[in-house]
Amino acid sequence: MPDTHDVKRKYDVKRELACYTAPRGLFELIDMPELGYCMVDGHGDPNTAPEYAAAVEALYAVSFTAKFQSKRALDRDYVVGPLESLWSADDPATFITREKSAWSWTMMIWQPDWLPPELIAESIGRATAKAPAAERVRFERLAEGRSVQTLHLGSYDDEGPTLARLHDEFMPEHRLRFNGRHHEVYLGDPRRTAPEKLRTILRQPVAPA
């Protein structure tokens, strides 16, 4: 039987922070808290760019190393956060048309506030032995503030109509403008989940127009 005491002690950001849930089919306005992430930057189609796969591998290597370090050195355990990403392009319409070669991305994974900077730096150094791209990982805090988000169910390639509604209907109707990069939170594992069952939070920081 599992150790229920240990399970209760394990912090899971997806359960603890409301921003890791979103309504399907509806857009909600939220105020994002400032959070810390390990990040890696890149450009190009994530399906074909070799640096994308290397970036994701590096982020998981660093994040799991930090988790084990937290448990060993700080006696605090937690569930590694989901993979997330920030996307940008010279023309935001490319997100609707899915012209992925034009996209720039920052892949990232949340890190607990209780991890000291030196532990994260040590974890990056340790992870580099397993995933050389970990040397490109940096820690940064992100304060997105007022944002609009919704839950997309289905393939990543089917996000276009939802983003079109957000950009062309919801934001103009509520007199909002872009105030940051498009943000996605991947709640499903594409390696183990059918495309039509993938769950992705789509988030856009906004400000009054």
N, CA and C atoms as a LAMMPS dump frame, in Angstrom:
ITEM: TIMESTEP
0
ITEM: NUMBER OF ATOMS
627
ITEM: BOX BOUNDS ff ff ff
-5.0000000000000000e+02 5.0000000000000000e+02
-5.0000000000000000e+02 5.0000000000000000e+02
-5.0000000000000000e+02 5.0000000000000000e+02
ITEM: ATOMS id mol type element x y z
1 1 1 N 0.841 -1.195 0
2 1 2 C 0 0 0
3 1 3 C 0.881 1.252 0
4 2 1 N 0.417 2.334 -0.666
5 2 2 C 1.231 3.556 -0.684
6 2 3 C 1.286 4.21 0.68
7 3 1 N 2.312 4.977 0.882
8 3 2 C 2.483 5.733 2.116
9 3 3 C 1.61 6.974 2.026
10 4 1 N 0.421 6.953 2.652
11 4 2 C -0.512 8.062 2.52
12 4 3 C 0.02 9.335 3.166
13 5 1 N 0.812 9.18 4.198
14 5 2 C 1.391 10.36 4.838
15 5 3 C 2.288 11.104 3.856
16 6 1 N 3.1 10.347 3.108
17 6 2 C 4 10.953 2.136
18 6 3 C 3.214 11.606 1.023
19 7 1 N 2.125 10.959 0.598
20 7 2 C 1.303 11.523 -0.463
21 7 3 C 0.741 12.873 -0.024
22 8 1 N 0.271 12.981 1.223
23 8 2 C -0.311 14.221 1.712
24 8 3 C 0.715 15.348 1.759
25 9 1 N 1.956 15.013 1.971
26 9 2 C 3 16.035 2.066
27 9 3 C 3.425 16.542 0.693
28 10 1 N 3.076 15.808 -0.372
29 10 2 C 3.587 16.141 -1.701
30 10 3 C 2.759 17.27 -2.328
31 11 1 N 3.391 18.385 -2.551
32 11 2 C 2.718 19.553 -3.114
33 11 3 C 2.509 19.351 -4.609
34 12 1 N 1.304 19.645 -5.088
35 12 2 C 0.994 19.536 -6.513
36 12 3 C 0.439 20.872 -6.968
37 13 1 N 1.206 21.611 -7.762
38 13 2 C 0.807 22.951 -8.169
39 13 3 C -0.496 22.927 -8.958
40 14 1 N -0.781 21.849 -9.669
41 14 2 C -2.006 21.771 -10.469
42 14 3 C -3.249 21.756 -9.593
43 15 1 N -3.088 21.278 -8.359
44 15 2 C -4.217 21.275 -7.426
45 15 3 C -4.238 22.525 -6.552
46 16 1 N -3.086 23.097 -6.303
47 16 2 C -2.986 24.189 -5.339
48 16 3 C -3.288 25.567 -5.927
49 17 1 N -2.992 25.77 -7.197
50 17 2 C -3.183 27.086 -7.802
51 17 3 C -4.327 27.038 -8.813
52 18 1 N -5.263 27.978 -8.668
53 18 2 C -6.453 27.996 -9.521
54 18 3 C -6.122 28.22 -10.991
55 19 1 N -4.981 28.846 -11.272
56 19 2 C -4.63 29.128 -12.663
57 19 3 C -4.295 27.873 -13.454
58 20 1 N -4.179 26.735 -12.784
59 20 2 C -3.908 25.473 -13.487
60 20 3 C -5.192 24.708 -13.804
61 21 1 N -6.332 25.379 -13.669
62 21 2 C -7.607 24.852 -14.153
63 21 3 C -8.266 25.96 -14.966
64 22 1 N -9.045 25.568 -15.978
65 22 2 C -9.715 26.544 -16.822
66 22 3 C -10.977 25.904 -17.394
67 23 1 N -11.997 26.699 -17.687
68 23 2 C -13.237 26.155 -18.238
69 23 3 C -13.09 25.825 -19.719
70 24 1 N -13.695 24.747 -20.122
71 24 2 C -13.691 24.386 -21.54
72 24 3 C -14.815 25.13 -22.259
73 25 1 N -14.476 25.731 -23.39
74 25 2 C -15.484 26.4 -24.193
75 25 3 C -15.809 27.815 -23.752
76 26 1 N -15.21 28.272 -22.672
77 26 2 C -15.452 29.622 -22.163
78 26 3 C -14.117 30.309 -21.912
79 27 1 N -14.112 31.617 -22.031
80 27 2 C -12.934 32.399 -21.692
81 27 3 C -13.147 33.023 -20.322
82 28 1 N -12.146 32.9 -19.445
83 28 2 C -12.233 33.493 -18.118
84 28 3 C -11.08 34.458 -17.92
85 29 1 N -11.36 35.555 -17.229
86 29 2 C -10.327 36.518 -16.861
87 29 3 C -9.784 36.147 -15.486
88 30 1 N -8.471 36.087 -15.362
89 30 2 C -7.835 35.752 -14.098
90 30 3 C -6.681 36.716 -13.842
91 31 1 N -6.255 36.793 -12.597
92 31 2 C -5.066 37.548 -12.224
93 31 3 C -3.982 36.551 -11.847
94 32 1 N -3 36.43 -12.714
95 32 2 C -1.945 35.445 -12.509
96 32 3 C -0.98 35.882 -11.405
97 33 1 N -0.655 34.957 -10.497
98 33 2 C 0.398 35.268 -9.517
99 33 3 C 1.765 35.212 -10.185
100 34 1 N 2.732 35.871 -9.588
101 34 2 C 4.103 35.762 -10.096
102 34 3 C 4.639 34.384 -9.735
103 35 1 N 5.173 33.669 -10.724
104 35 2 C 5.679 32.312 -10.519
105 35 3 C 7.083 32.182 -11.089
106 36 1 N 7.836 31.222 -10.558
107 36 2 C 9.19 30.973 -11.03
108 36 3 C 9.244 29.746 -11.927
109 37 1 N 10.038 29.835 -12.986
110 37 2 C 10.144 28.748 -13.954
111 37 3 C 11.599 28.53 -14.361
112 38 1 N 11.919 27.296 -14.7
113 38 2 C 13.113 27.02 -15.484
114 38 3 C 12.71 27.115 -16.945
115 39 1 N 13.523 27.787 -17.757
116 39 2 C 13.143 28.113 -19.129
117 39 3 C 14.261 27.802 -20.117
118 40 1 N 13.848 27.528 -21.368
119 40 2 C 14.781 27.401 -22.491
120 40 3 C 14.13 28.047 -23.708
121 41 1 N 14.877 28.874 -24.431
122 41 2 C 14.354 29.567 -25.608
123 41 3 C 14.714 28.83 -26.891
124 42 1 N 13.894 29.038 -27.93
125 42 2 C 14.184 28.474 -29.23
126 42 3 C 13.273 29.048 -30.296
127 43 1 N 13.434 28.562 -31.518
128 43 2 C 12.641 29.057 -32.649
129 43 3 C 12.374 27.915 -33.623
130 44 1 N 11.19 27.971 -34.249
131 44 2 C 10.872 27.024 -35.31
132 44 3 C 9.808 26.026 -34.927
133 45 1 N 9.435 25.21 -35.879
134 45 2 C 8.386 24.206 -35.727
135 45 3 C 8.776 23.192 -34.655
136 46 1 N 8.019 23.085 -33.564
137 46 2 C 8.39 22.134 -32.503
138 46 3 C 8.337 20.68 -32.956
139 47 1 N 7.644 20.413 -34.055
140 47 2 C 7.566 19.037 -34.548
141 47 3 C 8.823 18.62 -35.304
142 48 1 N 9.601 19.6 -35.762
143 48 2 C 10.764 19.265 -36.587
144 48 3 C 12.072 19.85 -36.071
145 49 1 N 12.02 20.869 -35.218
146 49 2 C 13.254 21.509 -34.731
147 49 3 C 13.937 20.623 -33.688
148 50 1 N 15.146 20.123 -33.964
149 50 2 C 15.841 19.279 -32.986
150 50 3 C 16.044 19.953 -31.642
151 51 1 N 16.237 21.276 -31.653
152 51 2 C 16.495 21.984 -30.391
153 51 3 C 15.268 21.975 -29.486
154 52 1 N 14.067 21.776 -30.067
155 52 2 C 12.865 21.733 -29.239
156 52 3 C 12.877 20.482 -28.364
157 53 1 N 13.12 19.333 -28.964
158 53 2 C 13.162 18.083 -28.188
159 53 3 C 14.266 18.139 -27.143
160 54 1 N 15.406 18.711 -27.501
161 54 2 C 16.516 18.82 -26.549
162 54 3 C 16.144 19.749 -25.39
163 55 1 N 15.402 20.82 -25.692
164 55 2 C 14.988 21.757 -24.648
165 55 3 C 14.052 21.098 -23.65
166 56 1 N 13.083 20.326 -24.158
167 56 2 C 12.132 19.648 -23.276
168 56 3 C 12.852 18.623 -22.408
169 57 1 N 13.753 17.865 -23.013
170 57 2 C 14.525 16.878 -22.245
171 57 3 C 15.322 17.56 -21.138
172 58 1 N 15.929 18.683 -21.456
173 58 2 C 16.74 19.405 -20.475
174 58 3 C 15.891 19.925 -19.323
175 59 1 N 14.728 20.456 -19.638
176 59 2 C 13.851 20.987 -18.593
177 59 3 C 13.41 19.904 -17.618
178 60 1 N 13.046 18.741 -18.138
179 60 2 C 12.647 17.651 -17.246
180 60 3 C 13.836 17.158 -16.424
181 61 1 N 15.023 17.103 -17.039
182 61 2 C 16.205 16.659 -16.309
183 61 3 C 16.495 17.608 -15.137
184 62 1 N 16.428 18.906 -15.385
185 62 2 C 16.671 19.881 -14.325
186 62 3 C 15.575 19.807 -13.262
187 63 1 N 14.326 19.712 -13.708
188 63 2 C 13.199 19.746 -12.769
189 63 3 C 13.177 18.542 -11.851
190 64 1 N 13.458 17.363 -12.381
191 64 2 C 13.479 16.178 -11.522
192 64 3 C 14.699 16.189 -10.608
193 65 1 N 15.814 16.73 -11.082
194 65 2 C 16.983 16.864 -10.217
195 65 3 C 16.67 17.807 -9.056
196 66 1 N 15.995 18.923 -9.348
197 66 2 C 15.626 19.87 -8.299
198 66 3 C 14.644 19.245 -7.313
199 67 1 N 13.722 18.458 -7.817
200 67 2 C 12.749 17.783 -6.932
201 67 3 C 13.473 16.872 -5.948
202 68 1 N 14.401 16.065 -6.451
203 68 2 C 15.13 15.146 -5.577
204 68 3 C 16.012 15.911 -4.587
205 69 1 N 16.596 17.008 -5.035
206 69 2 C 17.408 17.84 -4.152
207 69 3 C 16.548 18.464 -3.057
208 70 1 N 15.332 18.91 -3.429
209 70 2 C 14.422 19.49 -2.45
210 70 3 C 14.042 18.475 -1.378
211 71 1 N 13.764 17.267 -1.82
212 71 2 C 13.369 16.217 -0.875
213 71 3 C 14.525 15.841 0.049
214 72 1 N 15.722 15.773 -0.531
215 72 2 C 16.879 15.356 0.263
216 72 3 C 17.367 16.453 1.186
217 73 1 N 17.514 17.668 0.646
218 73 2 C 18.14 18.741 1.423
219 73 3 C 17.143 19.548 2.247
220 74 1 N 15.903 19.649 1.773
221 74 2 C 14.921 20.508 2.44
222 74 3 C 13.772 19.73 3.068
223 75 1 N 13.734 18.425 2.802
224 75 2 C 12.654 17.572 3.298
225 75 3 C 11.291 18.081 2.819
226 76 1 N 11.245 18.568 1.585
227 76 2 C 9.99 19.021 0.989
228 76 3 C 9.83 18.361 -0.376
229 77 1 N 8.754 17.588 -0.519
230 77 2 C 8.518 16.864 -1.763
231 77 3 C 7.381 17.527 -2.533
232 78 1 N 7.387 17.328 -3.847
233 78 2 C 6.339 17.909 -4.682
234 78 3 C 6.271 17.173 -6.015
235 79 1 N 5.183 17.369 -6.696
236 79 2 C 5.003 16.826 -8.04
237 79 3 C 5.606 17.815 -9.036
238 80 1 N 6.47 17.338 -9.918
239 80 2 C 7.038 18.218 -10.94
240 80 3 C 5.898 18.811 -11.767
241 81 1 N 5.963 20.098 -12.012
242 81 2 C 4.897 20.793 -12.73
243 81 3 C 4.788 20.352 -14.176
244 82 1 N 3.676 20.689 -14.815
245 82 2 C 3.498 20.328 -16.219
246 82 3 C 4.395 21.157 -17.128
247 83 1 N 4.636 20.641 -18.307
248 83 2 C 5.362 21.406 -19.311
249 83 3 C 4.494 22.587 -19.742
250 84 1 N 5.119 23.756 -19.881
251 84 2 C 4.42 24.96 -20.328
252 84 3 C 5.254 25.633 -21.418
253 85 1 N 4.641 26.597 -22.087
254 85 2 C 5.376 27.29 -23.146
255 85 3 C 4.849 28.694 -23.354
256 86 1 N 5.739 29.571 -23.777
257 86 2 C 5.393 30.908 -24.235
258 86 3 C 5.713 30.963 -25.724
259 87 1 N 4.798 31.539 -26.493
260 87 2 C 4.967 31.581 -27.947
261 87 3 C 4.85 33.018 -28.433
262 88 1 N 5.612 33.337 -29.466
263 88 2 C 5.5 34.65 -30.074
264 88 3 C 5.83 34.533 -31.555
265 89 1 N 5.361 35.526 -32.311
266 89 2 C 5.633 35.583 -33.75
267 89 3 C 5.471 37.027 -34.193
268 90 1 N 6.145 37.39 -35.267
269 90 2 C 6.006 38.746 -35.778
270 90 3 C 4.56 39.023 -36.164
271 91 1 N 3.869 38.002 -36.65
272 91 2 C 2.456 38.119 -37.026
273 91 3 C 1.643 37.149 -36.173
274 92 1 N 0.849 37.63 -35.193
275 92 2 C 0.068 36.725 -34.341
276 92 3 C -0.894 35.835 -35.122
277 93 1 N -1.224 36.226 -36.357
278 93 2 C -2.14 35.414 -37.163
279 93 3 C -1.552 34.042 -37.472
280 94 1 N -0.236 33.888 -37.376
281 94 2 C 0.372 32.593 -37.671
282 94 3 C -0.014 31.537 -36.636
283 95 1 N -0.476 31.979 -35.453
284 95 2 C -0.955 30.998 -34.475
285 95 3 C -2.292 30.41 -34.925
286 96 1 N -3.084 31.213 -35.62
287 96 2 C -4.371 30.743 -36.113
288 96 3 C -4.18 29.88 -37.36
289 97 1 N -3.263 30.298 -38.24
290 97 2 C -3.014 29.537 -39.462
291 97 3 C -2.06 28.369 -39.231
292 98 1 N -1.463 28.302 -38.044
293 98 2 C -0.553 27.218 -37.629
294 98 3 C 0.718 27.162 -38.463
295 99 1 N 1.256 28.333 -38.823
296 99 2 C 2.535 28.406 -39.537
297 99 3 C 3.658 28.317 -38.509
298 100 1 N 3.969 27.1 -38.102
299 100 2 C 4.835 26.882 -36.947
300 100 3 C 6.286 27.286 -37.175
301 101 1 N 6.728 27.296 -38.424
302 101 2 C 8.119 27.663 -38.689
303 101 3 C 8.391 29.115 -38.333
304 102 1 N 7.312 29.923 -38.189
305 102 2 C 7.47 31.344 -37.877
306 102 3 C 7.443 31.624 -36.384
307 103 1 N 7.306 30.592 -35.582
308 103 2 C 7.113 30.798 -34.144
309 103 3 C 8.436 30.794 -33.379
310 104 1 N 8.512 31.644 -32.386
311 104 2 C 9.585 31.572 -31.386
312 104 3 C 8.96 31.072 -30.092
313 105 1 N 9.699 30.261 -29.348
314 105 2 C 9.118 29.65 -28.155
315 105 3 C 10.079 29.69 -26.975
316 106 1 N 9.467 29.664 -25.809
317 106 2 C 10.185 29.466 -24.553
318 106 3 C 9.491 28.327 -23.835
319 107 1 N 10.152 27.2 -23.742
320 107 2 C 9.597 26.072 -23.013
321 107 3 C 9.981 26.231 -21.546
322 108 1 N 9.084 25.796 -20.644
323 108 2 C 9.37 26.038 -19.23
324 108 3 C 8.596 25.09 -18.317
325 109 1 N 9.105 24.946 -17.104
326 109 2 C 8.466 24.141 -16.062
327 109 3 C 8.539 24.92 -14.756
328 110 1 N 7.39 25.022 -14.092
329 110 2 C 7.277 25.719 -12.807
330 110 3 C 8.226 25.121 -11.767
331 111 1 N 8.744 26.002 -10.887
332 111 2 C 9.589 25.588 -9.765
333 111 3 C 9.021 26.174 -8.467
334 112 1 N 9.021 25.411 -7.375
335 112 2 C 8.465 25.912 -6.104
336 112 3 C 9.208 27.136 -5.582
337 113 1 N 8.458 28.02 -4.919
338 113 2 C 9.06 29.231 -4.361
339 113 3 C 10.082 28.925 -3.272
340 114 1 N 9.963 27.756 -2.647
341 114 2 C 10.865 27.481 -1.53
342 114 3 C 12.252 27.008 -1.972
343 115 1 N 12.445 26.784 -3.277
344 115 2 C 13.768 26.358 -3.736
345 115 3 C 14.704 27.561 -3.788
346 116 1 N 15.818 27.542 -3.073
347 116 2 C 16.752 28.67 -3.133
348 116 3 C 17.49 28.688 -4.474
349 117 1 N 17.934 29.864 -4.913
350 117 2 C 18.612 29.974 -6.209
351 117 3 C 19.797 29.035 -6.358
352 118 1 N 20.535 28.834 -5.27
353 118 2 C 21.717 27.981 -5.375
354 118 3 C 21.343 26.517 -5.625
355 119 1 N 20.186 26.072 -5.102
356 119 2 C 19.746 24.699 -5.355
357 119 3 C 19.363 24.534 -6.814
358 120 1 N 18.703 25.532 -7.384
359 120 2 C 18.33 25.457 -8.798
360 120 3 C 19.578 25.478 -9.673
361 121 1 N 20.524 26.337 -9.338
362 121 2 C 21.771 26.405 -10.104
363 121 3 C 22.521 25.08 -10.031
364 122 1 N 22.552 24.477 -8.853
365 122 2 C 23.216 23.182 -8.7
366 122 3 C 22.493 22.116 -9.514
367 123 1 N 21.161 22.172 -9.545
368 123 2 C 20.384 21.187 -10.299
369 123 3 C 20.646 21.315 -11.796
370 124 1 N 20.789 22.544 -12.275
371 124 2 C 21.117 22.744 -13.69
372 124 3 C 22.476 22.141 -14.004
373 125 1 N 23.445 22.367 -13.116
374 125 2 C 24.768 21.792 -13.324
375 125 3 C 24.765 20.277 -13.316
376 126 1 N 24.04 19.681 -12.378
377 126 2 C 23.971 18.219 -12.3
378 126 3 C 23.275 17.634 -13.521
379 127 1 N 22.209 18.295 -13.986
380 127 2 C 21.425 17.763 -15.101
381 127 3 C 22.19 17.804 -16.418
382 128 1 N 23.167 18.7 -16.524
383 128 2 C 23.917 18.828 -17.771
384 128 3 C 24.652 17.541 -18.125
385 129 1 N 24.999 16.759 -17.131
386 129 2 C 25.678 15.488 -17.396
387 129 3 C 24.759 14.504 -18.12
388 130 1 N 23.46 14.583 -17.857
389 130 2 C 22.488 13.689 -18.505
390 130 3 C 21.913 14.297 -19.782
391 131 1 N 21.698 15.598 -19.768
392 131 2 C 21.095 16.303 -20.9
393 131 3 C 21.935 17.546 -21.182
394 132 1 N 22.844 17.483 -22.153
395 132 2 C 23.758 18.605 -22.407
396 132 3 C 23.044 19.942 -22.631
397 133 1 N 21.823 19.914 -23.176
398 133 2 C 21.097 21.16 -23.426
399 133 3 C 20.705 21.86 -22.133
400 134 1 N 20.873 21.188 -20.982
401 134 2 C 20.537 21.812 -19.703
402 134 3 C 21.402 23.038 -19.438
403 135 1 N 22.536 23.15 -20.094
404 135 2 C 23.37 24.336 -19.897
405 135 3 C 22.674 25.596 -20.417
406 136 1 N 21.638 25.412 -21.247
407 136 2 C 20.876 26.548 -21.776
408 136 3 C 19.715 26.935 -20.861
409 137 1 N 19.458 26.127 -19.837
410 137 2 C 18.333 26.397 -18.937
411 137 3 C 18.657 27.578 -18.034
412 138 1 N 17.672 28.424 -17.831
413 138 2 C 17.808 29.538 -16.897
414 138 3 C 16.579 29.56 -15.99
415 139 1 N 16.713 30.174 -14.838
416 139 2 C 15.564 30.369 -13.947
417 139 3 C 15.114 31.813 -14.059
418 140 1 N 13.801 31.998 -14.147
419 140 2 C 13.258 33.348 -14.28
420 140 3 C 11.87 33.395 -13.657
421 141 1 N 11.533 34.514 -13.081
422 141 2 C 10.195 34.714 -12.548
423 141 3 C 9.344 35.427 -13.589
424 142 1 N 8.078 35.027 -13.665
425 142 2 C 7.168 35.552 -14.679
426 142 3 C 5.935 36.122 -13.989
427 143 1 N 5.65 37.386 -14.266
428 143 2 C 4.473 38.049 -13.701
429 143 3 C 3.574 38.478 -14.854
430 144 1 N 2.61 37.642 -15.203
431 144 2 C 1.75 37.922 -16.355
432 144 3 C 0.575 38.828 -16
433 145 1 N 0.168 38.838 -14.737
434 145 2 C -0.936 39.705 -14.345
435 145 3 C -2.263 39.285 -14.964
436 146 1 N -3.066 40.288 -15.353
437 146 2 C -4.395 40.028 -15.905
438 146 3 C -4.275 39.206 -17.188
439 147 1 N -5.01 38.101 -17.247
440 147 2 C -4.928 37.194 -18.393
441 147 3 C -6.296 36.609 -18.698
442 148 1 N -6.443 36.136 -19.933
443 148 2 C -7.627 35.39 -20.35
444 148 3 C -7.185 33.967 -20.618
445 149 1 N -7.959 32.987 -20.151
446 149 2 C -7.594 31.611 -20.442
447 149 3 C -8.831 30.749 -20.664
448 150 1 N -8.589 29.605 -21.318
449 150 2 C -9.63 28.616 -21.568
450 150 3 C -8.963 27.257 -21.686
451 151 1 N -9.752 26.195 -21.571
452 151 2 C -9.23 24.838 -21.726
453 151 3 C -9.555 24.344 -23.124
454 152 1 N -8.512 23.932 -23.846
455 152 2 C -8.686 23.337 -25.17
456 152 3 C -8.577 21.829 -25.044
457 153 1 N -9.57 21.116 -25.554
458 153 2 C -9.548 19.658 -25.569
459 153 3 C -9.358 19.202 -27.009
460 154 1 N -8.27 18.487 -27.267
461 154 2 C -8.013 18.002 -28.609
462 154 3 C -6.589 18.246 -29.047
463 155 1 N -6.351 18.008 -30.312
464 155 2 C -5.018 18.15 -30.891
465 155 3 C -4.537 19.595 -30.814
466 156 1 N -3.225 19.753 -30.67
467 156 2 C -2.642 21.087 -30.672
468 156 3 C -2.944 21.807 -31.993
469 157 1 N -3.011 21.058 -33.082
470 157 2 C -3.254 21.655 -34.393
471 157 3 C -4.68 22.157 -34.552
472 158 1 N -5.562 21.812 -33.611
473 158 2 C -6.952 22.269 -33.682
474 158 3 C -7.214 23.505 -32.817
475 159 1 N -6.154 24.135 -32.323
476 159 2 C -6.323 25.31 -31.459
477 159 3 C -6.739 26.56 -32.223
478 160 1 N -6.512 26.583 -33.533
479 160 2 C -6.728 27.774 -34.342
480 160 3 C -8.083 28.447 -34.16
481 161 1 N -9.208 27.717 -34.285
482 161 2 C -10.517 28.359 -34.135
483 161 3 C -10.721 28.986 -32.755
484 162 1 N -10.222 28.331 -31.703
485 162 2 C -10.359 28.889 -30.356
486 162 3 C -9.561 30.183 -30.229
487 163 1 N -8.351 30.191 -30.769
488 163 2 C -7.53 31.402 -30.706
489 163 3 C -8.142 32.511 -31.553
490 164 1 N -8.767 32.152 -32.672
491 164 2 C -9.429 33.16 -33.502
492 164 3 C -10.563 33.823 -32.725
493 165 1 N -11.341 33.03 -31.982
494 165 2 C -12.415 33.59 -31.152
495 165 3 C -11.855 34.521 -30.082
496 166 1 N -10.751 34.108 -29.483
497 166 2 C -10.129 34.929 -28.441
498 166 3 C -9.634 36.254 -29.008
499 167 1 N -8.886 36.176 -30.113
500 167 2 C -8.256 37.365 -30.675
501 167 3 C -9.261 38.302 -31.353
502 168 1 N -10.21 37.713 -32.092
503 168 2 C -11.075 38.507 -32.964
504 168 3 C -12.445 38.816 -32.365
505 169 1 N -12.829 38.101 -31.297
506 169 2 C -14.145 38.322 -30.716
507 169 3 C -14.038 38.746 -29.244
508 170 1 N -13.524 37.85 -28.393
509 170 2 C -13.529 38.126 -26.956
510 170 3 C -12.738 39.378 -26.602
511 171 1 N -11.515 39.476 -27.092
512 171 2 C -10.674 40.618 -26.717
513 171 3 C -11.237 41.942 -27.232
514 172 1 N -11.661 42.056 -28.492
515 172 2 C -12.264 43.319 -28.933
516 172 3 C -13.549 43.66 -28.173
517 173 1 N -14.382 42.637 -27.917
518 173 2 C -15.639 42.88 -27.217
519 173 3 C -15.41 43.401 -25.804
520 174 1 N -14.318 42.971 -25.174
521 174 2 C -14.016 43.39 -23.803
522 174 3 C -12.961 44.499 -23.765
523 175 1 N -12.656 45.065 -24.928
524 175 2 C -11.704 46.171 -25.044
525 175 3 C -10.366 45.83 -24.409
526 176 1 N -9.833 44.718 -24.855
527 176 2 C -8.553 44.237 -24.348
528 176 3 C -7.536 44.176 -25.483
529 177 1 N -6.271 44.331 -25.119
530 177 2 C -5.166 44.203 -26.073
531 177 3 C -4.152 43.201 -25.55
532 178 1 N -3.288 42.739 -26.43
533 178 2 C -2.228 41.818 -26.041
534 178 3 C -1.28 42.509 -25.065
535 179 1 N -0.853 41.771 -24.042
536 179 2 C 0.071 42.334 -23.056
537 179 3 C 1.08 41.272 -22.613
538 180 1 N 1.54 40.482 -23.566
539 180 2 C 2.484 39.411 -23.246
540 180 3 C 2.345 38.297 -24.263
541 181 1 N 3.186 37.306 -24.126
542 181 2 C 3.232 36.202 -25.079
543 181 3 C 2.128 35.181 -24.816
544 182 1 N 1.683 34.557 -25.889
545 182 2 C 0.719 33.463 -25.782
546 182 3 C 1.323 32.357 -24.916
547 183 1 N 0.537 31.841 -23.972
548 183 2 C 1.016 30.893 -22.965
549 183 3 C 0.179 29.622 -23.055
550 184 1 N 0.829 28.471 -23.065
551 184 2 C 0.127 27.196 -23.061
552 184 3 C 0.627 26.331 -21.91
553 185 1 N -0.313 25.607 -21.298
554 185 2 C -0.001 24.676 -20.211
555 185 3 C -0.496 23.301 -20.652
556 186 1 N 0.416 22.332 -20.732
557 186 2 C 0.081 21.01 -21.261
558 186 3 C -0.24 20.057 -20.115
559 187 1 N -1.534 19.773 -19.974
560 187 2 C -1.988 18.923 -18.876
561 187 3 C -2.018 17.455 -19.269
562 188 1 N -1.767 17.14 -20.529
563 188 2 C -1.727 15.753 -20.98
564 188 3 C -0.375 15.436 -21.595
565 189 1 N -0.007 14.164 -21.592
566 189 2 C 1.252 13.7 -22.173
567 189 3 C 0.969 13.203 -23.584
568 190 1 N 1.447 13.909 -24.632
569 190 2 C 1.15 13.492 -26.003
570 190 3 C 1.705 12.115 -26.359
571 191 1 N 2.67 11.623 -25.566
572 191 2 C 3.222 10.29 -25.834
573 191 3 C 2.279 9.184 -25.381
574 192 1 N 1.359 9.52 -24.465
575 192 2 C 0.488 8.499 -23.886
576 192 3 C -0.994 8.797 -24.072
577 193 1 N -1.322 9.946 -24.644
578 193 2 C -2.705 10.379 -24.752
579 193 3 C -3.083 10.564 -26.217
580 194 1 N -4.256 10.08 -26.591
581 194 2 C -4.751 10.27 -27.955
582 194 3 C -4.912 11.759 -28.215
583 195 1 N -4.604 12.233 -29.426
584 195 2 C -4.671 13.668 -29.713
585 195 3 C -6.01 14.3 -29.348
586 196 1 N -7.112 13.587 -29.59
587 196 2 C -8.423 14.171 -29.316
588 196 3 C -8.717 14.307 -27.825
589 197 1 N -7.871 13.709 -26.962
590 197 2 C -8.089 13.773 -25.521
591 197 3 C -7.073 14.654 -24.802
592 198 1 N -6.184 15.276 -25.545
593 198 2 C -5.197 16.158 -24.921
594 198 3 C -5.879 17.385 -24.318
595 199 1 N -5.423 17.8 -23.141
596 199 2 C -5.971 18.968 -22.461
597 199 3 C -4.878 20.036 -22.357
598 200 1 N -5.182 21.22 -22.873
599 200 2 C -4.215 22.313 -22.905
600 200 3 C -4.88 23.6 -22.459
601 201 1 N -4.295 24.261 -21.473
602 201 2 C -4.774 25.581 -21.096
603 201 3 C -4.135 26.601 -22.062
604 202 1 N -4.997 27.403 -22.693
605 202 2 C -4.536 28.479 -23.576
606 202 3 C -4.72 29.791 -22.821
607 203 1 N -3.639 30.534 -22.667
608 203 2 C -3.677 31.76 -21.844
609 203 3 C -3.069 32.927 -22.618
610 204 1 N -3.687 34.084 -22.468
611 204 2 C -3.168 35.295 -23.094
612 204 3 C -3.173 36.456 -22.108
613 205 1 N -2 36.966 -21.701
614 205 2 C -1.971 38.179 -20.877
615 205 3 C -2.582 39.353 -21.648
616 206 1 N -3.36 40.17 -20.953
617 206 2 C -4.075 41.266 -21.606
618 206 3 C -4 42.541 -20.76
619 207 1 N -4.385 43.649 -21.403
620 207 2 C -4.477 44.941 -20.728
621 207 3 C -5.595 45.722 -21.4
622 208 1 N -6.141 46.736 -20.744
623 208 2 C -7.186 47.545 -21.377
624 208 3 C -6.703 48.154 -22.685
625 209 1 N -7.557 48.107 -23.689
626 209 2 C -7.18 48.64 -25.006
627 209 3 C -7.193 50.164 -24.978
